[in-house]
Amino acid sequence: MNLLVLLLVAAIGGVAVTLQGQLMGIVDKNVGTVESVFITYGVGGLIVGIAMMFLRGGNLSSLQGVPHYVLLSGPLGLVIVASIG
């Protein structure tokens, strides 16, 4: 991949991380930590679900081939996002 494209993706990712933390902090102050985590994961999950349907049609049946412990990535992600607030 072109170095310029990689740098652009890295810059956009950095801006997104910064904005997400700030915006989630505002939601947290107004409605609470649990609610802000719900909004973060709910809206993000909805967007990813729609993208998954349009781009690949979903490939969730392949989850049968992964070890069960890797599904802990979801709850661990919740802990990480909740700790931001």
C-alpha positions in Angstrom: 0.0 0.0 0.0 1.2 3.5 -0.7 3.0 5.2 2.2 0.8 8.3 1.7 -2.4 6.3 2.1 -1.0 4.7 5.2 -0.1 8.0 6.7 -3.5 9.4 5.9 -5.3 6.4 7.5 -3.1 6.8 10.6 -3.9 10.6 10.8 -7.7 10.0 10.4 -7.5 7.2 13.0 -5.7 9.5 15.5 -8.3 12.3 15.0 -11.1 9.7 15.4 -9.7 8.4 18.7 -9.3 11.9 20.1 -12.8 13.0 19.0 -14.4 9.8 20.3 -13.0 10.2 23.7 -14.1 13.8 24.0 -17.6 13.1 22.7 -18.0 10.1 24.9 -16.9 12.3 27.9 -19.7 14.8 27.1 -22.3 12.0 26.9 -20.9 10.6 30.1 -21.3 13.9 32.0 -24.9 14.3 30.8 -26.4 10.8 31.0 -23.8 8.6 32.9 -21.1 6.1 32.2 -23.3 3.1 31.5 -25.5 5.0 29.1 -22.5 6.5 27.3 -21.0 3.0 26.8 -24.4 1.8 25.6 -24.6 4.6 23.1 -21.0 4.1 21.9 -21.4 0.3 21.4 -25.0 0.5 20.2 -24.4 3.1 17.5 -21.1 1.5 16.5 -22.6 -1.9 16.4 -25.4 -0.7 14.2 -23.0 0.9 11.8 -20.8 -2.2 11.6 -23.8 -4.4 11.2 -25.1 -2.4 8.3 -21.6 -2.3 6.7 -21.2 -6.1 7.2 -24.5 -6.8 5.5 -23.7 -4.6 2.5 -20.0 -5.4 2.1 -19.8 -9.1 2.8 -23.2 -10.4 3.7 -22.0 -11.4 7.1 -19.6 -14.2 7.9 -20.6 -14.9 11.5 -20.9 -18.7 10.9 -17.0 -18.7 10.8 -17.0 -18.0 14.5 -17.5 -21.7 15.1 -13.8 -22.1 14.1 -12.3 -19.8 16.7 -11.5 -20.7 20.3 -14.3 -19.6 22.7 -11.9 -17.4 24.8 -11.5 -15.0 21.9 -15.1 -13.9 22.5 -13.8 -12.2 25.6 -12.7 -9.4 23.3 -16.2 -7.9 23.5 -16.4 -7.6 27.3 -12.8 -6.5 27.5 -13.6 -3.7 25.0 -16.5 -2.7 27.2 -14.1 -2.4 30.1 -11.7 -0.3 28.1 -14.5 2.1 26.8 -16.1 2.3 30.2 -12.8 3.3 31.8 -12.6 6.3 29.5 -15.6 7.9 31.2 
